[in-house]
Amino acid sequence: MSSRASRSYPYAPDPGDLPLLRGEAWSGVLLTRVVVGGGLWLVSGSAAAAVLTLFGAWQPWVAVPTLVVLAVLSLWGSGGVRPQPLPVWSAVALVAVSLGTVLWTGLTHSEQVLPRRDSGSYLQSAVELASGHARPIQVPAESVGGADVLRIPGVTLGSPAFYSTGTPQSPTVQPQFPVGPSAWYSVAWWVGGATATFWVPALLFGLCVLGIGLLGGLLAGARWGPLAALATALVFPLVHVARSTYSEPLALPVLAAALVAVTMAARAARVADVGPARSAAVVAGLLMGGAVLIRVDALREAVLIAPVACLAIMQRQVHGRVLAWVTAVASLVAFGLTALTSDRYLGSIAGSLLPLVAFGLVVCAAGAALVAGARRGWSLPVLAQAWLPRVLAGLVVFGGLLLASRPLWQTVHQSAADPGSHVVAALQAAQGLRVDGGRTYGEESVVWMSWWVGPAALVIALVAAAVLAHRSASLWVAGRDLPAWTGAAVVGVGSTVLTLYRPGITPDHPWADRRLDIALPTVVLLVVASAAVISRWSTRRLPYAVMAATSVLVAAAVVVPAALATWPHATERVENGELAAVDTVCRQFRPGDVALMADSRAVNEWPEVLRGYCGVPALATTYALRTDPVRFAAAVDRITRDVRSRGGRLVLVAADSTQALSRLGLRTAVVGVNTTVQEDARLLERRPDHLVPLPVTVWLGPTS
């Protein structure tokens, strides 16, 4: 390599990419700026939203200029990550795959408006934030008949994913999740209403595909990036969330950008390029820690970066301390802001959050002990050093086989009192399965993976992970720097193992498969890297035709099963028509109306839709109140009087049937809407390949 190239690119490029050093670096610069800058913008915008919503200042005239300034700063900050040069054809292919993915997922976007699952909850939270500008949501007591109404036992403002907070005199509603996704979707709502908001996940998924393609190019070689991007774009669980307003469309491009930054920081550190190594580590830490503002589960990846930083510190690499401290501080700040804006949600997931925090403390304490020991000259015995590579590789294989074999010897249960148990029991009964609502089906998590990428890809990925463990340990024992891909491997494989061990989600598919949205791209990258290694190894050992066929077969092991599994869902539109149904219901109300939910489905789906989207004050009722006819009738009479005294009208809302309205003495009910949309199949024991009908019917019963 020329001295000029060495100064410009201090890390060793892929041998096949050496000609790129003569003039094609601009494509790498452009794509790196887009991926890393986009990730920084998503995180910084989420942080700004968390602060502004606390003061009721998330309004267009404040938020938009703030986001513009943050966009400029994010673009500038992305310059801290030194790019890898890319062939022009590779960059064009990455962009083409990403844009094609945006068009495909955007044109087939869902219309999950009702908060039946998280996507609808995020949408309603965004709608409320777009108009209310604050978190928690302020609800004037007079709008629902006065504070006395909220003192009636069993009458509440809360509903699934929306907690009733505040006091009867000053009531509020707190949405369930971190504010980041709601804030970004609210901006789209300002720009173009529902249509623009439904397209945002597709745009973000395009950024994710671009980021994973760029990361694949870093890890396997520039020419392999487009294959990683294409395979990622074909995996259905990723496509599924890209069609709806989930948190994953924001979290995934942030993680991809973080892993790109971690990899480039390590590359610069390996050649003692202090400035680029430290600046890239700062960017990586901000992305890793700041992602908690988008998804609380991002704490898992932030914890997993700790051992990467500790190993770098032990090897005296210049980026290690920066990466550790910035990630820790960013995580604490992000978690603190999330606690201020979503404390009820954090309390509700304490059962899974506290073990994660404990795991993080153990990992950090162990890392600190190892760093301190390294300073004192601790080292492994010679025999342990000799066996370490083989032991680590063996543990990886053993762990993978253990996870895959769980259905043979384990049935995972949760408390039968958990609300999810009732959902699982109902699904089991409907699908003709043995009713055992406490089952989580968590032991089947590897099977879930195989549905979407095929068993061959999982085997290849497991072997690749074992080889990476052996390679890293061998270099460590030899006193050489760990490879630049170590950070991405530890985070990706570690997150996959933890997810497969405890998915922690209601196990109906394809909804539950969103838990695999880090594990699946990890498998893709491991398989693509395997194809790249086989190609390079066989170049000088096998005839060209054999080498090409072998590489193609390895790559096809993930691409073909993914494409076949996704094909039945290629053009489906989940819950298409639901927006029009909601609009129809909204038009049935008049100024001064107050809606009271009269049955279970109405309580589960309609309070926040009516309050936020329709602008109709809405009240929910508890199961205990609804199943006590005398108390329920008395409560309705009292609310009717209080609302009427303020010039309004109480309207009862039922979504199961007219039975609840009949029990309250209403002889006639207005059909607010009666239509059918198509929803996901919600299967427990097999891969979904079709949609099923979902009736959407609402009856309205004015009390005067």
C-alpha positions in Angstrom: 0.0 0.0 0.0 1.3 3.5 -0.8 2.3 5.8 2.0 -0.4 8.2 0.8 -3.1 5.5 1.2 -1.7 4.6 4.6 -2.1 8.1 5.9 -5.7 8.4 4.5 -6.8 5.0 5.6 -4.9 3.9 8.7 -6.7 0.5 9.0 -6.1 -2.4 6.7 -8.9 -2.6 4.1 -10.3 -5.7 2.6 -7.6 -6.9 0.0 -10.3 -6.9 -2.7 -11.0 -3.2 -2.0 -7.5 -1.8 -2.4 -8.3 -0.2 -5.8 -10.9 1.9 -4.0 -8.3 4.0 -2.3 -7.6 5.8 -5.5 -10.8 7.8 -5.8 -14.0 6.1 -4.6 -14.0 7.0 -0.9 -16.7 9.6 -1.4 -19.4 6.9 -1.5 -18.3 5.5 1.9 -18.3 9.0 3.3 -21.8 9.8 2.1 -23.4 6.5 3.4 -21.6 6.7 6.7 -22.8 10.2 7.3 -26.3 9.2 6.4 -26.4 6.2 8.7 -24.5 7.6 11.7 -26.0 11.1 11.3 -29.4 9.6 11.1 -28.9 7.6 14.3 -27.6 10.6 16.2 -30.6 12.6 15.0 -33.0 10.0 16.2 -31.4 9.9 19.6 -30.9 13.6 20.1 -34.4 14.3 18.9 -35.8 11.8 21.4 -33.8 13.5 24.2 -35.0 16.9 23.2 -38.6 15.6 23.2 -38.2 14.1 26.6 -37.2 17.4 28.1 -39.7 19.6 26.1 -42.7 17.4 26.9 -42.0 17.7 30.6 -42.7 21.4 30.2 -45.5 21.1 27.7 -43.3 22.7 25.0 -43.4 20.0 22.3 -45.1 22.3 19.9 -44.3 22.8 16.2 -42.8 26.2 16.6 -40.4 24.8 19.3 -39.8 21.3 18.1 -39.2 21.8 14.4 -36.4 24.4 14.8 -34.9 22.3 17.6 -34.9 19.3 15.3 -33.4 21.3 12.5 -30.5 22.4 14.7 -30.1 18.8 16.0 -30.0 17.6 12.4 -27.1 19.9 11.6 -25.3 18.9 14.8 -25.9 15.2 14.1 -24.4 15.6 10.6 -21.4 17.3 12.0 -21.1 14.7 14.8 -21.2 11.9 12.2 -17.9 13.2 10.9 -16.3 11.7 14.0 -16.7 8.3 12.5 -14.1 7.7 9.8 -15.8 6.0 6.8 -14.7 2.9 4.9 -14.3 3.5 1.2 -16.9 1.7 -0.9 -17.0 0.7 -4.5 -19.5 2.9 -6.4 -21.4 -0.1 -7.5 -21.7 -1.3 -3.9 -22.9 2.0 -2.6 -25.5 2.3 -5.5 -26.7 -1.3 -4.7 -27.1 -0.4 -1.0 -29.1 2.7 -1.8 -31.2 0.8 -4.4 -32.0 -2.0 -1.9 -32.8 0.6 0.8 -35.1 2.7 -1.4 -36.8 -0.4 -2.7 -37.4 -1.5 0.8 -38.9 1.9 1.7 -41.3 1.7 -1.3 -42.3 -1.9 -0.6 -43.0 -1.5 3.1 -44.5 2.0 2.7 -47.0 0.9 0.0 -48.0 -2.1 2.1 -48.2 -0.2 5.4 -50.7 -1.3 8.0 -53.5 0.9 9.5 -53.3 -0.2 13.1 -55.1 2.7 14.6 -56.8 1.0 17.5 -54.4 0.3 20.4 -54.9 -3.5 20.3 -51.1 -3.9 20.3 -48.1 -1.7 20.7 -48.2 -0.2 17.2 -51.6 1.3 17.8 -50.6 2.5 21.3 -47.6 4.3 19.9 -49.8 5.9 17.2 -52.3 7.1 19.7 -49.6 8.4 22.0 -48.1 10.3 19.0 -51.5 11.8 18.1 -52.1 12.9 21.7 -48.6 14.4 21.9 -49.0 16.2 18.6 -52.1 18.0 20.0 -51.4 18.1 23.7 -47.6 18.9 23.5 -46.9 17.4 26.9 -46.4 14.2 28.9 -48.3 13.3 30.9 -51.5 14.2 29.0 -53.5 16.9 30.7 -57.2 16.1 30.9 -59.5 18.9 32.2 -61.8 17.4 34.9 -64.7 19.5 33.6 -64.5 17.9 30.2 -65.6 14.6 31.7 -68.3 15.9 34.1 -66.1 17.2 36.9 -63.8 15.8 39.6 -66.7 14.0 41.3 -67.1 11.7 38.3 -63.4 10.6 38.6 -64.0 9.8 42.3 -66.6 7.2 41.4 -65.1 3.8 42.2 -64.5 1.9 38.9 -64.5 5.0 36.7 -61.1 5.9 35.3 -59.3 7.7 32.5 -56.9 4.8 32.1 -56.9 2.1 29.5 -54.4 -0.5 28.1 -51.1 1.3 27.5 -52.4 4.5 29.0 -52.1 5.0 32.8 -54.5 7.2 34.8 -52.3 9.6 36.8 -52.8 12.8 38.7 -55.8 13.6 41.0 -59.5 13.9 40.4 -59.1 17.7 40.5 -56.1 17.6 38.1 -56.3 14.4 36.2 -53.6 13.2 33.7 -52.9 10.2 31.5 -49.4 8.9 31.0 -48.7 6.8 27.9 -46.9 3.6 28.5 -43.7 3.7 26.5 -40.6 5.9 26.3 -41.3 9.2 24.6 -38.9 8.9 21.6 -41.0 7.0 19.1 -44.1 9.0 20.0 -42.3 12.3 19.5 -41.0 11.4 16.1 -44.3 10.0 14.9 -46.0 13.2 16.2 -43.7 15.2 13.9 -45.0 13.2 11.0 -48.5 13.8 12.2 -47.9 17.5 12.1 -46.5 17.2 8.6 -49.1 15.0 6.9 -51.5 13.4 9.4 -52.1 9.7 9.3 -50.6 9.1 5.8 -47.3 10.6 6.6 -47.1 8.9 10.0 -47.8 5.5 8.4 -44.9 6.0 6.0 -42.3 6.9 8.7 -41.6 3.3 9.8 -40.9 2.4 6.2 -38.5 5.3 5.8 -36.7 4.3 9.0 -36.5 0.7 8.0 -34.8 1.9 4.8 -32.2 3.6 7.0 -31.9 0.4 9.0 -31.3 -1.7 5.9 -28.7 0.8 4.7 -27.0 0.7 8.1 -26.9 -3.1 8.3 -25.6 -3.2 4.7 -22.8 -0.7 5.6 -22.0 -2.8 8.7 -21.9 -5.9 6.6 -19.5 -4.2 4.3 -17.3 -3.3 7.3 -17.3 -6.8 8.8 -17.2 -9.0 5.6 -15.9 -6.7 2.9 -17.4 -3.9 0.9 -18.7 -6.2 -1.9 -20.8 -8.2 0.7 -22.7 -5.2 2.1 -25.5 -5.3 -0.5 -26.1 -9.0 0.2 -26.5 -8.3 3.9 -28.9 -5.4 3.1 -31.0 -7.6 0.8 -31.2 -10.5 3.2 -32.2 -8.1 6.0 -34.9 -6.5 3.9 -36.4 -9.9 3.2 -36.8 -11.1 6.8 -40.5 -10.9 7.6 -40.4 -9.9 11.3 -38.4 -6.9 10.3 -40.8 -6.1 7.4 -43.7 -6.6 9.8 -42.6 -3.8 12.2 -41.6 -1.6 9.3 -45.2 -1.5 8.2 -46.4 -0.2 11.6 -45.7 2.5 14.2 -43.6 0.4 16.5 -40.4 1.4 18.4 -38.2 -1.0 16.4 -38.1 1.1 13.2 -36.3 3.8 15.3 -34.3 1.5 17.5 -32.8 -0.7 14.8 -31.1 2.1 12.7 -29.7 3.6 15.9 -28.1 0.2 16.9 -26.8 -0.3 13.4 -25.2 3.2 13.5 -23.7 2.4 16.9 -22.1 -0.8 15.8 -20.7 1.0 12.7 -19.1 3.6 15.1 -17.8 0.9 17.5 -16.2 -1.0 14.6 -14.5 2.1 13.2 -13.3 3.2 16.6 -11.6 -0.2 17.1 -10.1 0.0 13.6 -8.6 3.4 14.3 -7.4 2.3 17.8 -5.6 -0.7 16.3 -3.2 1.7 14.5 -3.1 4.2 17.4 -5.0 6.9 15.5 -6.1 8.6 18.7 -8.4 11.3 17.5 -10.6 9.2 15.1 -10.7 6.4 17.7 -11.9 8.6 20.5 -14.4 10.6 18.4 -15.9 7.4 17.0 -16.1 6.0 20.6 -18.0 9.1 21.7 -20.5 8.7 18.9 -20.9 5.0 19.6 -21.5 5.6 23.3 -24.1 8.3 22.7 -26.0 6.0 20.3 -25.8 3.0 22.6 -26.9 4.8 25.7 -29.3 7.2 24.1 -31.2 4.4 22.5 -32.9 3.8 25.9 -35.0 6.9 25.1 -36.5 4.9 22.2 -36.7 1.5 23.7 -36.0 0.4 27.3 -34.7 -2.9 26.0 -31.7 -1.0 24.6 -30.3 -1.2 28.1 -29.3 -4.8 27.2 -27.1 -3.7 24.3 -25.6 -0.9 26.4 -24.7 -3.4 29.0 -23.1 -5.7 26.4 -20.9 -3.0 25.2 -19.3 -2.9 28.7 -17.1 -6.0 28.3 -16.1 -4.7 24.8 -14.9 -1.5 26.4 -13.2 -3.4 29.3 -11.3 -5.6 26.9 -10.2 -2.5 24.9 -9.0 -0.9 28.1 -7.0 -4.0 29.1 -5.3 -3.9 25.7 -4.6 -0.2 26.3 -6.5 0.8 23.2 -7.2 4.5 23.2 -11.0 4.3 22.7 -11.8 1.9 25.5 -12.3 4.4 28.4 -14.1 6.9 26.2 -16.5 4.2 25.0 -17.2 3.0 28.6 -17.8 6.4 30.1 -19.8 7.9 27.4 -22.1 4.8 27.1 -22.6 4.8 30.9 -23.4 8.5 31.2 -25.7 8.4 28.1 -27.5 5.4 29.5 -28.0 7.0 32.9 -29.3 10.2 31.4 -31.6 8.4 29.0 -32.9 6.2 31.7 -33.5 9.2 34.0 -35.4 11.0 31.3 -37.5 7.9 30.6 -38.2 7.6 34.4 -39.5 11.2 34.4 -41.8 10.7 31.4 -42.8 7.0 31.7 -42.3 6.0 35.4 -45.5 4.0 35.5 -44.4 1.9 32.6 -41.0 1.2 34.2 -42.8 0.2 37.4 -45.0 -2.2 35.4 -42.0 -4.0 33.8 -39.9 -4.1 37.0 -40.0 -7.9 36.9 -37.9 -7.9 33.8 -36.1 -4.6 34.2 -34.6 -5.3 37.6 -32.9 -8.5 36.5 -31.5 -6.6 33.5 -30.1 -3.8 35.8 -28.7 -6.5 38.1 -27.0 -8.2 35.1 -25.6 -4.9 34.0 -24.1 -4.2 37.5 -22.6 -7.7 37.6 -21.1 -7.2 34.1 -19.7 -3.8 34.9 -18.3 -5.0 38.3 -16.6 -8.0 36.6 -15.2 -5.8 33.9 -13.8 -3.4 36.5 -12.2 -6.2 38.4 -10.6 -7.6 35.3 -9.2 -4.2 34.3 -7.8 -3.7 37.9 -6.3 -7.1 37.8 -4.7 -6.5 34.4 -3.0 -3.4 35.9 -1.6 -5.5 38.6 -0.2 -8.0 36.1 -2.8 -10.7 36.5 -2.8 -13.3 33.8 -4.2 -16.7 33.1 -2.1 -19.8 33.8 -0.3 -21.2 30.7 -2.6 -24.2 30.5 -5.7 -22.1 30.7 -4.4 -19.8 27.9 -3.8 -22.8 25.8 -7.3 -24.1 26.2 -9.1 -20.8 26.2 -9.9 -20.6 22.5 -11.2 -24.1 22.3 -13.2 -23.7 25.5 -14.9 -20.5 24.3 -15.7 -22.0 20.9 -17.1 -25.1 22.6 -19.2 -23.0 25.0 -20.7 -21.2 22.0 -21.7 -24.4 20.3 -22.9 -26.0 23.6 -25.0 -22.8 24.3 -26.6 -22.9 20.9 -27.4 -26.6 21.1 -28.8 -26.1 24.6 -31.1 -23.3 23.4 -32.3 -25.3 20.4 -33.0 -28.4 22.4 -35.2 -26.7 25.0 -38.5 -27.9 23.6 -37.3 -31.5 24.3 -36.8 -30.9 28.0 -38.4 -27.7 29.1 -41.8 -25.9 29.2 -41.5 -22.3 30.3 -44.3 -20.9 32.4 -45.1 -17.5 33.9 -47.5 -16.7 36.7 -51.1 -17.7 35.9 -52.1 -14.3 37.4 -50.3 -12.4 34.7 -52.7 -10.6 32.3 -50.9 -12.2 29.4 -51.9 -15.7 30.7 -55.6 -15.0 30.0 -54.7 -13.9 26.4 -52.7 -17.1 25.9 -55.4 -19.3 27.3 -58.0 -17.8 25.0 -55.8 -18.3 22.0 -55.0 -21.9 23.0 -58.7 -22.6 23.2 -59.5 -21.0 19.9 -56.7 -22.9 18.2 -57.6 -26.3 19.7 -54.5 -26.5 21.9 -54.4 -27.7 25.4 -55.2 -24.8 27.6 -52.3 -23.8 29.8 -52.4 -20.0 30.0 -49.2 -19.8 32.0 -47.1 -21.0 29.1 -44.8 -18.4 27.5 -43.6 -20.8 24.8 -40.1 -19.2 25.4 -38.5 -22.6 24.9 -39.5 -22.4 21.3 -37.6 -19.2 20.5 -35.0 -20.9 18.3 -37.9 -22.6 16.4 -39.3 -19.1 15.8 -36.0 -18.0 14.3 -35.9 -21.0 12.0 -39.4 -20.1 10.6 -38.0 -16.9 9.1 -34.4 -17.7 8.1 -34.3 -21.4 7.9 -32.4 -24.0 10.0 -29.4 -24.0 7.7 -28.8 -20.4 8.4 -29.0 -20.9 12.1 -26.4 -23.7 11.9 -24.0 -21.6 9.8 -24.5 -18.7 12.2 -23.7 -20.9 15.2 -20.5 -22.3 13.6 -19.5 -18.7 12.6 -20.0 -17.5 16.2 -17.9 -20.3 17.5 -15.1 -19.5 15.0 -15.2 -15.8 16.0 -15.0 -16.8 19.7 -12.0 -19.0 18.9 -10.3 -16.4 16.8 -10.8 -13.6 19.4 -9.5 -15.8 22.2 -6.5 -16.9 20.2 -5.5 -13.3 19.5 -6.0 -12.4 23.1 -3.8 -15.2 24.3 -1.1 -14.2 21.8 -1.2 -10.6 23.1 -2.5 -9.2 19.9 -5.2 -6.6 19.4 -8.7 -8.0 19.2 -10.3 -7.7 15.7 -12.3 -4.6 15.0 -15.5 -6.7 14.6 -15.3 -7.8 18.3 -17.7 -5.2 19.5 -20.4 -5.9 16.9 -20.0 -9.7 17.5 -20.3 -9.4 21.3 -23.3 -7.1 21.2 -25.1 -9.0 18.4 -24.5 -12.5 19.6 -24.9 -11.6 23.3 -28.3 -9.9 22.6 -29.4 -12.9 20.6 -28.6 -15.3 23.4 -30.4 -13.2 26.0 -33.4 -12.8 23.8 -33.6 -16.5 22.9 -33.3 -17.4 26.6 -36.1 -15.1 27.7 -38.2 -13.5 24.8 -40.5 -11.9 27.4 -43.5 -11.3 25.1 -47.0 -12.6 24.5 -46.2 -15.6 22.2 -48.7 -15.1 19.4 -47.2 -14.7 16.0 -46.2 -12.8 14.1 -46.5 -10.2 16.9 -44.1 -12.0 19.1 -41.4 -12.2 16.4 -40.6 -8.6 16.8 -38.5 -9.7 19.8 -36.1 -11.3 17.2 -35.4 -8.0 15.5 -31.8 -7.9 16.7 -31.3 -11.6 16.6 -32.3 -12.0 13.0 -30.0 -9.4 11.5 -27.2 -10.9 13.6 -27.8 -14.3 11.9 -27.8 -12.5 8.5 -24.5 -10.9 9.2 -22.9 -14.1 10.5 -24.1 -16.0 7.4 -22.9 -13.3 5.0 -19.5 -13.1 6.8 -19.3 -16.9 6.4 -19.9 -16.7 2.7 -17.2 -14.0 2.5 -14.6 -16.0 4.4 -15.3 -19.1 2.3 -14.9 -17.1 -0.8 -11.6 -15.7 0.2 -10.3 -19.0 1.6 -11.2 -20.9 -1.6 -10.0 -18.3 -4.0 -6.5 -19.9 -4.2 -7.5 -23.4 -3.2 -10.5 -24.3 -5.4 -11.5 -23.8 -9.0 -13.4 -20.6 -9.5 -16.7 -22.4 -10.3 -16.5 -24.4 -7.1 -15.6 -21.3 -5.0 -18.5 -19.3 -6.5 -21.0 -22.1 -6.1 -19.9 -22.6 -2.4 -20.3 -18.9 -1.6 -23.6 -18.7 -3.4 -25.0 -21.8 -1.5 -23.9 -20.3 1.9 -25.5 -17.0 1.1 -28.6 -18.7 -0.3 -29.0 -20.5 3.0 -30.4 -17.3 4.5 -31.8 -15.4 1.5 -33.9 -18.2 0.0 -35.7 -19.3 3.2 -36.3 -15.7 4.2 -37.8 -14.9 0.8 -40.0 -18.0 0.9 -41.3 -17.3 4.4 -42.0 -13.6 3.6 -43.7 -14.3 0.2 -47.2 -15.0 1.6 -47.0 -11.6 3.3 -45.5 -9.6 0.4 -48.6 -7.6 -0.4 -50.8 -7.8 2.7 -52.2 -4.7 4.4 -52.8 -5.4 8.1 -56.0 -3.8 9.4 -56.4 -1.8 6.2 -59.6 0.2 6.5 -59.4 0.7 10.2 -58.6 4.4 9.9 -61.8 5.0 7.9 -63.7 3.0 10.5 -62.4 5.2 13.3 -63.3 8.3 11.3 -66.8 7.0 10.9 -67.2 6.6 14.7 -65.7 10.1 15.3 -68.4 11.7 13.2 -71.1 10.2 15.3 -70.2 12.5 18.2 -71.2 16.1 18.7 -69.6 18.9 20.8 -70.2 18.4 24.5 -70.5 14.6 24.3 -68.6 12.5 26.9 -68.0 8.8 26.0 -68.3 6.1 28.6 -67.0 2.6 27.7 -69.6 0.0 28.6 -67.9 -3.4 27.8 -64.5 -5.0 27.7 -63.5 -4.5 24.1 -64.6 -0.8 24.2 -62.4 -0.3 27.3 -59.5 -2.1 25.6 -59.6 -0.3 22.3 -61.5 3.0 22.3 -60.9 5.4 25.2 -57.6 6.9 23.9 -58.8 6.8 20.3 -61.9 8.9 21.2 -60.0 11.2 23.5 -56.9 11.8 21.3 -57.9 11.2 17.7 -61.6 12.1 17.8 -61.3 14.8 20.5 -64.1 13.4 22.5 -63.7 13.2 26.3 -63.7 9.6 27.2 -64.0 7.5 30.4 -63.2 3.8 30.9 -64.7 1.4 33.5 -63.2 -1.4 35.4 -64.3 -5.0 35.1 -65.5 -5.0 38.7 -67.8 -2.1 38.0 -69.2 -3.5 34.8 -70.0 -6.9 36.3 -72.0 -5.3 39.1 -75.2 -4.2 37.4 -76.5 -2.1 40.3 -73.3 -0.2 40.9 -72.8 0.2 37.1 -76.3 1.6 36.6 -75.9 4.0 39.5 -72.6 5.2 38.2 -74.1 5.8 34.7 -76.9 7.8 36.3 -74.6 9.9 38.3 -72.2 10.6 35.4 -75.2 11.4 33.2 -76.4 14.1 35.6 -73.0 15.6 36.1 -72.3 15.8 32.3 -75.8 17.1 31.6 -75.4 19.8 34.3 -72.5 21.1 32.2 -74.5 21.2 29.0 -73.2 17.9 27.7 -74.4 14.4 26.8 -73.2 11.1 28.0 -72.8 8.5 25.3 -72.3 4.8 26.2 -69.9 2.9 23.9 -70.0 -0.9 23.3 -67.8 -2.9 21.0 -68.5 -6.5 22.0 -72.3 -6.5 21.6 -75.4 -4.5 22.6 -75.8 -6.6 25.7 -74.1 -4.1 28.0 -76.3 -1.2 26.7 -79.5 -3.3 27.1 -78.6 -4.1 30.7 -78.5 -0.4 31.4 -82.0 0.1 30.0 -81.1 1.5 26.6 -83.6 0.0 24.2 -82.1 1.5 21.0 -78.4 1.8 20.1 -76.9 3.5 17.1 -74.4 1.5 15.1 -71.4 3.7 15.0 -69.5 1.5 12.6 -69.8 -2.1 11.3 -67.0 -3.3 9.1 -64.3 -6.0 8.9 -60.6 -5.6 8.4 -57.9 -8.2 8.2 -55.5 -8.8 11.1 -52.5 -11.1 11.7 -53.4 -14.7 12.6 -52.0 -14.7 16.1 -50.8 -18.3 16.0 -49.0 -20.0 18.9 -47.3 -23.1 17.5 -46.8 -22.5 13.8 -45.5 -19.9 11.4 -48.3 -17.5 10.3 -48.8 -17.3 6.5 -52.1 -15.4 6.2 -54.4 -12.8 7.7 -57.8 -13.4 9.4 -60.9 -11.3 9.6 -61.3 -8.8 12.4 -64.8 -7.3 12.9 -64.8 -3.7 14.0 -68.2 -2.8 15.3 -69.2 -0.1 17.7 -72.6 0.6 19.2 -73.4 4.0 20.7 -76.1 4.6 23.3 -76.8 8.3 24.1 -78.3 8.6 27.5 -80.4 11.7 26.7 
